[in-house]
């Protein structure tokens, strides 16, 4: 149970980081 919660949290963090990474790339590209 604990491991599952930790893995889902990790997946969420990775998803958010990838999303921000894309946004940052777009932002840099437009400048």
C-alpha positions, 0 to 999 in steps of 0.5 A: 500500500505504501509503495503504491502510494509512493510510486503514484506520487513519483509518477505525478512528480515526473509528469509535472516535471515533464510538463513544465519542461515542455512549457519552458522549452516553448517559452524559450523558443518564442523568445 
